[in-house]
Amino acid sequence: QVQLVESGGGLVQAGGSLRLSCRASGSIFSIRNMGWYRVLPGKQQRELVAAVTSGGSTNYADSLQGRFTVSRDNAKNTTYLQMNNLKPEDTAVYYCNAEISTGPIRVRNYWGQGTQVTVSS
């Protein structure tokens, strides 16, 4: 069974920084894309924050590029989201996502449990 475990969320003042971590564990054959999504307060739809491919290519939401940085450590099956200059509108539940193969032909999306990020004014 594959699991994604997130950590690093919390309460921070505007202008502060947080680093989120997400580690995949279990019977993993390979990991393709890894990324971060968020659900804003009162919303249900997950929005893309940032993603990184197995080769290291990154993609960011236009409004977040320059403040957030996504990276990954393939040896640790871990992705990180460094969030700088946080703003109150960044308050959300952040979810880790990974495309993981558990066998030669089985590729599925997995999600972390979500971690709350609250930015005060």
C-alpha positions in Angstrom: 0.0 0.0 0.0 1.3 3.4 -1.0 1.0 6.4 1.4 1.9 10.1 1.1 2.6 11.8 4.4 2.7 15.5 4.6 4.3 17.8 7.2 5.3 21.4 7.7 2.0 23.3 7.8 1.1 25.8 10.5 0.3 29.3 11.4 2.6 32.1 10.2 2.4 35.9 9.9 2.2 37.6 6.5 5.6 37.8 5.0 6.8 34.7 6.7 7.9 31.4 5.3 7.1 27.7 5.6 8.4 24.5 4.0 6.1 21.6 3.4 7.4 18.1 2.9 5.7 15.1 1.4 7.2 11.6 1.5 5.9 8.6 -0.4 6.3 5.1 1.1 5.1 1.6 0.3 5.5 -0.7 -2.6 6.7 1.8 -5.2 8.0 0.8 -8.6 8.6 4.4 -9.8 7.3 7.9 -9.3 6.5 10.2 -12.2 5.1 13.7 -11.5 4.8 15.0 -7.9 3.1 18.2 -7.0 1.2 20.4 -4.6 -2.5 21.5 -4.7 -4.5 23.6 -2.4 -8.1 24.0 -1.4 -9.0 27.6 -0.4 -11.4 28.2 2.5 -15.0 27.6 1.6 -14.1 25.9 -1.7 -14.1 22.3 -2.8 -11.9 22.3 -5.9 -8.2 21.6 -5.6 -6.0 24.2 -7.4 -2.6 23.5 -8.7 0.2 25.2 -6.7 3.3 23.6 -8.2 4.5 20.4 -9.8 7.8 18.7 -10.6 8.5 15.9 -13.0 10.8 13.0 -12.5 13.4 14.8 -14.6 13.2 18.0 -12.5 11.1 20.2 -14.7 8.8 22.4 -12.7 5.4 24.1 -13.3 3.8 26.8 -11.1 0.6 28.6 -10.9 1.2 32.0 -12.4 0.3 33.9 -9.3 2.7 31.9 -7.1 5.8 31.8 -9.3 8.6 33.7 -7.6 7.4 33.1 -4.1 7.1 29.4 -4.0 9.7 26.8 -5.0 9.0 23.1 -5.5 11.7 20.5 -5.5 12.2 16.7 -5.0 14.6 14.2 -3.6 14.2 11.0 -5.6 16.4 9.0 -3.3 14.0 9.9 -0.5 10.8 9.7 -2.5 10.1 13.2 -1.2 8.9 16.5 -2.6 9.2 19.9 -0.9 7.3 23.2 -1.3 9.2 26.2 0.0 6.8 29.1 0.6 8.2 32.5 1.0 6.6 35.9 1.5 3.3 34.3 2.5 0.1 36.3 2.1 -3.3 35.9 3.9 -4.7 34.7 0.6 -2.4 31.7 0.7 -4.4 30.3 3.6 -5.6 26.9 2.5 -5.3 23.2 3.0 -2.3 22.0 1.0 -2.3 18.5 -0.5 0.6 16.5 -2.0 0.0 14.5 -5.1 2.1 11.9 -6.9 1.7 9.7 -9.9 3.1 6.4 -8.7 3.6 3.1 -10.4 3.3 0.1 -8.1 4.1 -2.3 -11.0 5.1 -2.3 -14.7 1.6 -1.3 -15.9 -0.1 0.2 -12.8 0.1 4.0 -12.5 -2.2 5.8 -10.2 -2.6 9.2 -8.5 -2.1 9.3 -4.7 -2.9 12.1 -2.3 -1.5 13.2 1.0 -3.7 13.8 4.0 -3.6 17.6 3.6 -1.9 20.1 5.9 -3.3 23.4 7.0 -1.5 26.6 6.2 -2.8 29.7 7.9 -1.4 33.2 7.2 -2.4 36.0 9.5 -2.4 39.6 8.6 
